[in-house]
Amino acid sequence: MTPKPDNDAIVRDIEALEPDLHVQSLVFEGEGDSCRAYTVNSDWIFRFAYTDEGPRRAACAPGATEA
């Protein structure tokens, strides 16, 4: 696994992706082979892939359907 980034960096990334979303709480939920997941404001789940390959690998996992 890659080193876990600090919460401030994650908050900056989330607010850059969703400028209208003000992060008031951030909870690290866990990590897998391809990404880390965080709950934001008790309402949203954000997944961050370790690499650009992560989302494609997840979509091609057994039992997964492609969008």
Buried (B, 14 or more C-beta within 10 A) or exposed (E): EEEEEEEEEBBEBBBEEEEEBEBEEBEEEEBEEBBBBBBBEEEEEBBBBBEEEBEEBBEEEEEEEEE
